[in-house]
Amino acid sequence: MIFYFSGTGNSLHVAREISNYLGDKLIFIPDETSKSETTLNYDIKDGDYLGFVFPVHAWGPPMIVLEFINRLDLAGHIPYVFSVVTCGEEEGKTTDILRRSLEKKSLPLSSAFTLVMPNSYILSYDVESEEVINSKLLSADEKIKDICKILENREVNRYQIISGSFAYPKSKVINNFFREYALDNKHFNVDENCNGCGLCEEICPIHSIHVNGKPHWKGACTMCLACLNRCPTHAIQYDKKTVNKGRYVHPDIR
């Protein structure tokens, strides 16, 4: 089983490629966390994979990924556990945070990878140039092929991680601040370009958007920025931070 979380398609593309190569089942984490059961139960057969593919959020795993792992209840054999995290440049201590979370479930992380892909966090940055985006996508696809071969051979202790500079303070201080203060949707709004199509409501992973003529945000937010980046008319803004900025969606996403 390969569990994934994705907002603008980078991690979905990676998870699909690995799933197709290994012939393994692909499962969207928000579909599982939306279930009413306190624990999420899965049977593990001999030789099964247990993969986690997701983007880096402020130098840490998205909260929805950690919440999912906290609810995991596995029965059967011990799987081969791996992770692939996507990011614009570096992951900080994201894999370490994930590893500690998995260890609480007695799941050793066999191999882990950082995969650099185009940046989609346009609250802090603008989108990259088309040349940079295409270069990153080509390099990522080559790296995915190498990762698939490592996973196929079930190699252990293969940690190909890009931590970057000041990894610990970024993943400790900045990530804690992000979790405490950034995970809400009160700053989202729409401009006159909104046509009420409802796509944002459809793709919100935690169902926090309701469209009644125009979209309205309520409750929690994962800050995946799927609604903002994937709006077909670029009508969704985050305060004034995203006005006149580009949008990024992986080209495989429709």
C-alpha positions as CSV (number, residue, x, y, z in Angstrom):
1,M,0.0,0.0,0.0
2,I,1.2,3.5,-0.9
3,F,-0.4,6.3,1.1
4,Y,-0.1,9.8,-0.3
5,F,-1.1,13.3,0.3
6,S,-1.0,16.0,-2.4
7,G,-2.4,19.4,-3.0
8,T,-1.0,20.6,-6.4
9,G,0.0,17.3,-7.8
10,N,3.7,16.8,-7.3
11,S,3.4,14.1,-4.7
12,L,0.4,12.5,-6.5
13,H,2.6,12.2,-9.6
14,V,5.4,10.5,-7.6
15,A,3.0,8.2,-5.8
16,R,1.4,7.2,-9.1
17,E,4.7,6.4,-10.8
18,I,5.8,4.3,-7.8
19,S,2.4,2.6,-7.6
20,N,2.5,1.7,-11.3
21,Y,6.1,0.4,-11.1
22,L,5.5,-1.8,-8.1
23,G,1.9,-2.8,-9.0
24,D,0.8,-1.6,-5.6
25,K,-2.4,0.0,-4.3
26,L,-2.6,3.8,-4.1
27,I,-4.6,5.3,-1.2
28,F,-5.3,9.1,-0.7
29,I,-4.7,9.9,3.0
30,P,-7.6,12.4,3.4
31,D,-10.0,9.7,2.2
32,E,-8.8,7.5,5.1
33,T,-8.7,10.3,7.8
34,S,-12.3,11.3,6.9
35,K,-13.5,7.9,8.2
36,S,-15.3,7.9,11.5
37,E,-13.3,5.1,13.1
38,T,-10.9,6.0,15.8
39,T,-8.3,3.5,14.4
40,L,-7.7,2.8,10.8
41,N,-7.1,-0.9,10.3
42,Y,-5.1,-2.6,7.5
43,D,-4.0,-6.1,7.0
44,I,-0.4,-6.5,5.9
45,K,0.5,-9.6,3.9
46,D,4.0,-11.1,3.6
47,G,6.1,-9.0,1.2
48,D,3.8,-5.9,1.3
49,Y,5.1,-2.4,0.9
50,L,4.0,0.5,3.2
51,G,4.8,3.7,1.5
52,F,4.3,7.4,2.4
53,V,4.5,10.1,-0.2
54,F,3.7,13.7,0.7
55,P,5.0,17.3,0.4
56,V,7.0,19.1,2.9
57,H,5.0,21.8,4.8
58,A,7.2,24.3,6.5
59,W,10.1,21.8,6.9
60,G,7.9,19.1,8.4
61,P,5.3,16.5,7.4
62,P,1.7,17.8,6.9
63,M,-0.3,17.4,10.0
64,I,-2.8,15.2,8.2
65,V,-0.1,12.7,7.5
66,L,1.0,12.6,11.2
67,E,-2.6,12.3,12.3
68,F,-3.1,9.4,9.9
69,I,-0.1,7.5,11.2
70,N,-1.3,8.1,14.8
71,R,-4.5,6.3,13.9
72,L,-2.8,3.4,12.1
73,D,-3.5,-0.1,13.3
74,L,-1.7,-2.8,11.3
75,A,-2.2,-6.5,11.5
76,G,-0.2,-9.3,10.0
77,H,3.4,-9.2,8.7
78,I,6.0,-6.4,9.0
79,P,6.0,-4.4,5.8
80,Y,8.9,-2.8,3.9
81,V,8.4,0.9,4.9
82,F,9.5,3.8,2.8
83,S,8.9,7.5,2.3
84,V,9.3,10.0,-0.5
85,V,8.9,13.7,0.4
86,T,8.6,16.4,-2.2
87,C,9.8,19.9,-1.8
88,G,11.1,23.0,-3.6
89,E,14.6,22.9,-2.3
90,E,15.1,21.0,1.1
91,E,13.2,19.1,3.7
92,G,14.8,20.1,6.9
93,K,14.1,17.3,9.4
94,T,10.9,16.1,7.9
95,T,12.0,12.5,7.5
96,D,13.2,12.4,11.1
97,I,9.8,13.6,12.3
98,L,8.1,11.0,10.2
99,R,10.5,8.3,11.4
100,R,9.8,9.0,15.0
101,S,6.1,8.9,14.4
102,L,6.4,5.5,12.7
103,E,8.6,4.1,15.4
104,K,5.7,4.7,17.9
105,K,3.8,2.2,15.8
106,S,6.8,-0.2,15.7
107,L,7.3,0.5,12.0
108,P,11.0,0.9,11.1
109,L,11.6,3.2,8.1
110,S,13.7,1.1,5.7
111,S,14.5,3.8,3.1
112,A,13.6,7.4,2.6
113,F,14.1,10.0,-0.1
114,T,13.9,13.7,-0.7
115,L,12.6,14.7,-4.2
116,V,13.1,18.3,-5.4
117,M,10.1,19.5,-7.5
118,P,8.6,22.8,-8.6
119,N,7.6,25.1,-5.7
120,S,3.9,25.5,-5.1
121,Y,3.9,27.5,-1.8
122,I,3.2,30.9,-3.4
123,L,2.5,32.6,-0.1
124,S,6.2,33.1,0.4
125,Y,7.5,32.9,-3.2
126,D,6.3,33.4,-6.7
127,V,6.2,30.4,-9.1
128,E,9.4,29.6,-10.8
129,S,10.2,30.2,-14.4
130,E,9.0,27.7,-17.0
131,E,12.6,26.7,-17.6
132,V,13.2,25.9,-13.9
133,I,9.9,24.1,-13.6
134,N,10.7,21.9,-16.6
135,S,14.2,21.2,-15.5
136,K,13.0,20.2,-12.0
137,L,10.3,17.9,-13.5
138,L,12.8,16.2,-15.8
139,S,15.3,15.6,-13.0
140,A,12.5,14.4,-10.6
141,D,11.3,11.8,-13.2
142,E,14.9,10.4,-13.5
143,K,15.2,10.3,-9.7
144,I,11.8,8.5,-9.5
145,K,13.2,5.7,-11.7
146,D,16.2,5.2,-9.4
147,I,13.9,5.2,-6.3
148,C,11.6,2.6,-7.9
149,K,14.6,0.3,-8.5
150,I,15.7,0.7,-4.9
151,L,12.2,-0.1,-3.7
152,E,11.9,-3.1,-6.0
153,N,15.0,-4.6,-4.5
154,R,13.8,-3.7,-1.0
155,E,17.1,-2.1,-0.1
156,V,17.4,-1.0,3.5
157,N,19.1,2.1,5.1
158,R,18.9,3.9,1.8
159,Y,18.4,7.5,3.0
160,Q,18.8,10.0,0.2
161,I,17.8,13.1,2.1
162,I,18.3,16.8,1.3
163,S,18.1,18.4,4.8
164,G,19.5,21.8,3.8
165,S,21.0,24.4,6.1
166,F,19.8,25.1,9.7
167,A,17.6,22.0,9.4
168,Y,16.9,21.6,13.1
169,P,15.7,25.1,13.9
170,K,13.6,25.2,10.7
171,S,11.9,22.0,11.6
172,K,11.6,22.8,15.3
173,V,10.9,26.5,15.6
174,I,9.4,27.5,12.2
175,N,7.4,24.3,11.8
176,N,6.0,24.6,15.3
177,F,5.0,28.2,14.6
178,F,3.4,27.1,11.3
179,R,1.4,24.4,13.1
180,E,0.2,26.8,15.8
181,Y,-0.7,29.9,13.7
182,A,-0.9,29.1,10.0
183,L,-3.3,26.2,9.8
184,D,-6.5,28.2,9.3
185,N,-8.3,29.5,6.3
186,K,-9.5,32.9,7.5
187,H,-7.2,34.8,5.0
188,F,-8.6,33.1,1.8
189,N,-10.9,35.2,-0.3
190,V,-12.0,35.5,-3.9
191,D,-12.0,38.3,-6.4
192,E,-14.3,39.2,-9.2
193,N,-12.9,36.5,-11.5
194,C,-14.7,33.7,-9.5
195,N,-17.4,32.0,-11.6
196,G,-18.7,29.7,-8.8
197,C,-17.6,26.5,-10.6
198,G,-17.2,24.6,-7.3
199,L,-13.8,23.0,-8.1
200,C,-12.3,24.3,-4.9
201,E,-15.0,22.6,-2.8
202,E,-14.5,19.4,-4.7
203,I,-10.8,19.2,-4.3
204,C,-10.4,20.5,-0.7
205,P,-8.9,17.4,1.1
206,I,-10.6,18.2,4.4
207,H,-13.9,19.5,3.1
208,S,-13.5,23.0,4.5
209,I,-14.8,24.9,1.5
210,H,-18.5,25.3,0.7
211,V,-19.6,27.0,-2.5
212,N,-22.9,28.9,-2.4
213,G,-22.5,31.2,-5.4
214,K,-19.0,31.9,-4.2
215,P,-16.7,29.8,-2.0
216,H,-16.8,30.1,1.7
217,W,-14.0,28.7,3.9
218,K,-14.7,27.2,7.3
219,G,-12.9,25.2,10.0
220,A,-9.4,23.8,9.6
221,C,-7.0,24.0,6.8
222,T,-4.0,21.9,5.8
223,M,-2.4,24.8,3.8
224,C,-2.0,22.5,0.8
225,L,-3.0,25.5,-1.4
226,A,-4.9,23.2,-3.8
227,C,-7.8,25.6,-4.0
228,L,-5.6,28.6,-4.6
229,N,-3.3,27.0,-7.2
230,R,-5.9,25.0,-9.1
231,C,-8.6,27.6,-9.4
232,P,-9.2,27.8,-13.2
233,T,-9.8,31.5,-13.1
234,H,-7.1,32.4,-10.6
235,A,-9.8,34.0,-8.5
236,I,-8.7,32.7,-5.1
237,Q,-6.3,34.8,-3.1
238,Y,-4.6,34.7,0.3
239,D,-4.9,38.2,1.7
240,K,-2.8,40.3,-0.8
241,K,0.2,37.9,-0.7
242,T,-0.8,36.1,-3.9
243,V,-2.1,38.9,-6.0
244,N,-0.2,39.1,-9.3
245,K,1.6,35.9,-8.5
246,G,1.6,32.8,-10.8
247,R,0.0,29.5,-10.0
248,Y,1.5,26.0,-10.1
249,V,-0.1,22.7,-10.8
250,H,1.7,19.5,-11.9
251,P,1.1,19.0,-15.6
252,D,-0.3,15.5,-15.0
253,I,-3.2,16.9,-12.9
254,R,-6.5,17.6,-14.6
